[in-house]
Amino acid sequence: MSAFDELQQEIQGFDELLDPIANAEVDINDPDWQKKLKESQHPLDEAGIRKAVGEATQRLIELFLASNSKERDQIRKLLADNGSFAWAMVVPGSGDPGITFRDSVLLVVMDDTCDTRDAIIGIGALVDQARAKGVDYGPIMRQIAKVAGTRDRYGFGSMRTIIENHC
């Protein structure tokens, strides 16, 4: 079994555990709904799978970086098919702000289902955070641009174009 196949099975299992949390109804008529949401546990903690998902996410990132274009499309499809996992995944802390920045941007680049406007705002915020921490983000963004998708889904530019605009 390939590394991708093993990771795919693992992610599908996580997705099943996270699905009821990701799709739980939020009563926006409750005047305290925002407070309750802020005070709730992170979905990975609620499901008791933070460490395992962090490890799987790290392997997914490394696989994405080492993959060719066709294999990266398979990873994007895997995340699209496992939306609850994609919704909940977070970058495991590495202690190195440059690696954390790279991995955070890659999560946006890999999740091809996210709204392009959200991606633009999210990547801009990550660049601002990296700049504030003194991270030399330009070379990292150029590395990510090489693996970013080229499909312009909504007329706001492809992920590659968005990344290149932040170099």
C-alpha positions as CSV (number, residue, x, y, z in Angstrom):
1,M,0.0,0.0,0.0
2,S,1.4,3.4,-1.0
3,A,1.9,6.3,1.5
4,F,-1.0,8.1,-0.2
5,D,-3.3,5.1,0.2
6,E,-2.5,4.8,3.9
7,L,-3.0,8.5,4.4
8,Q,-6.2,8.4,2.5
9,Q,-7.6,5.7,4.8
10,E,-6.5,7.6,7.9
11,I,-8.1,10.8,6.7
12,Q,-11.3,9.1,5.8
13,G,-11.5,7.8,9.3
14,F,-10.8,11.2,10.8
15,D,-13.5,12.7,8.5
16,E,-16.1,10.3,9.8
17,L,-15.2,11.3,13.4
18,L,-15.3,15.0,12.6
19,D,-18.4,15.0,10.4
20,P,-21.0,15.3,13.2
21,I,-19.0,18.1,14.8
22,A,-18.5,20.0,11.5
23,N,-22.1,19.7,10.6
24,A,-23.7,20.3,14.0
25,E,-26.4,22.9,13.8
26,V,-25.7,26.3,15.4
27,D,-28.8,28.1,16.7
28,I,-28.1,31.7,15.5
29,N,-31.4,32.7,17.1
30,D,-29.8,32.0,20.5
31,P,-28.5,35.4,21.7
32,D,-25.4,33.7,23.2
33,W,-24.5,31.6,20.1
34,Q,-21.3,33.4,19.4
35,K,-20.1,33.2,23.0
36,K,-20.9,29.5,23.1
37,L,-19.1,28.9,19.9
38,K,-16.0,30.7,21.1
39,E,-16.0,28.8,24.4
40,S,-16.4,25.4,22.8
41,Q,-13.5,23.1,22.3
42,H,-11.7,22.9,19.0
43,P,-13.2,20.1,16.9
44,L,-9.9,18.1,17.1
45,D,-10.0,18.2,20.8
46,E,-13.7,17.4,21.0
47,A,-13.0,14.3,18.9
48,G,-9.9,13.5,20.9
49,I,-7.7,13.3,17.7
50,R,-5.6,16.5,17.7
51,K,-2.2,14.7,17.9
52,A,-3.1,12.1,15.3
53,V,-4.6,14.6,12.9
54,G,-1.5,16.8,13.3
55,E,0.8,14.0,12.4
56,A,-1.4,13.1,9.4
57,T,-1.5,16.7,8.3
58,Q,2.3,16.9,8.5
59,R,2.7,13.8,6.4
60,L,0.1,15.2,3.9
61,I,2.1,18.5,3.6
62,E,5.3,16.6,3.0
63,L,3.7,14.3,0.5
64,F,2.1,17.3,-1.3
65,L,5.5,19.1,-1.6
66,A,7.2,15.9,-2.9
67,S,4.4,15.1,-5.4
68,N,4.0,15.8,-9.1
69,S,1.1,17.8,-10.5
70,K,-1.2,14.7,-10.9
71,E,-0.5,13.5,-7.4
72,R,-1.1,17.0,-6.0
73,D,-4.5,16.9,-7.8
74,Q,-5.2,13.6,-6.0
75,I,-4.4,15.2,-2.6
76,R,-6.7,18.2,-3.4
77,K,-9.5,15.7,-4.3
78,L,-8.9,13.8,-1.1
79,L,-9.4,17.0,0.9
80,A,-12.5,17.9,-1.2
81,D,-14.0,14.5,-0.6
82,N,-13.2,14.7,3.2
83,G,-14.4,18.2,3.9
84,S,-14.8,17.8,7.6
85,F,-11.2,16.8,7.9
86,A,-10.1,19.7,5.7
87,W,-12.3,22.1,7.8
88,A,-10.7,21.0,11.1
89,M,-7.0,20.4,10.1
90,V,-4.4,22.7,11.7
91,V,-0.7,23.0,11.3
92,P,1.1,21.2,14.0
93,G,3.5,23.6,15.7
94,S,7.1,23.1,14.6
95,G,8.7,25.8,16.7
96,D,10.2,27.3,13.5
97,P,8.2,30.3,12.4
98,G,9.3,29.9,8.8
99,I,8.1,26.2,8.6
100,T,4.9,27.1,10.5
101,F,4.3,29.9,7.9
102,R,5.0,27.6,5.0
103,D,2.7,24.8,6.3
104,S,-0.1,27.3,7.1
105,V,0.0,28.7,3.5
106,L,0.2,25.1,2.1
107,L,-3.0,24.2,4.0
108,V,-4.8,27.0,2.0
109,V,-3.2,25.9,-1.2
110,M,-4.0,22.3,-0.8
111,D,-7.7,22.9,0.1
112,D,-9.0,23.6,-3.4
113,T,-12.6,23.9,-2.1
114,C,-12.0,27.0,-0.1
115,D,-13.5,30.3,-1.3
116,T,-10.9,32.2,-3.3
117,R,-11.7,35.4,-1.5
118,D,-11.2,33.7,1.9
119,A,-7.9,32.3,0.5
120,I,-6.7,35.8,-0.5
121,I,-7.5,37.3,2.9
122,G,-6.1,34.3,4.8
123,I,-2.8,34.3,2.9
124,G,-2.5,38.0,3.3
125,A,-3.0,37.6,7.1
126,L,-0.4,34.8,7.2
127,V,2.1,37.0,5.3
128,D,1.5,39.9,7.7
129,Q,2.1,37.6,10.6
130,A,5.3,36.2,9.0
131,R,6.5,39.7,8.4
132,A,5.8,40.7,12.0
133,K,7.9,37.7,13.2
134,G,10.8,38.6,10.9
135,V,10.3,35.6,8.6
136,D,11.9,35.9,5.2
137,Y,8.6,34.9,3.5
138,G,9.5,35.7,-0.2
139,P,11.6,32.5,-0.8
140,I,9.0,30.4,1.0
141,M,6.2,31.8,-1.2
142,R,8.2,31.2,-4.4
143,Q,8.6,27.6,-3.3
144,I,4.9,27.3,-2.6
145,A,4.0,28.9,-6.0
146,K,5.7,26.0,-7.7
147,V,3.2,23.6,-6.3
148,A,0.1,25.8,-6.2
149,G,-2.8,25.1,-8.5
150,T,-3.2,27.0,-11.8
151,R,-7.0,26.8,-12.1
152,D,-8.9,30.1,-11.7
153,R,-12.2,28.9,-10.4
154,Y,-14.0,32.1,-9.6
155,G,-12.3,34.8,-11.6
156,F,-10.0,36.0,-8.7
157,G,-6.9,34.2,-10.0
158,S,-5.4,30.8,-9.5
159,M,-3.8,29.8,-6.2
160,R,-0.4,30.2,-8.0
161,T,-1.3,33.7,-9.0
162,I,-2.5,34.6,-5.5
163,I,0.8,33.2,-4.0
164,E,2.9,35.0,-6.6
165,N,1.2,38.3,-5.8
166,H,2.5,37.9,-2.2
167,C,6.1,37.1,-3.0
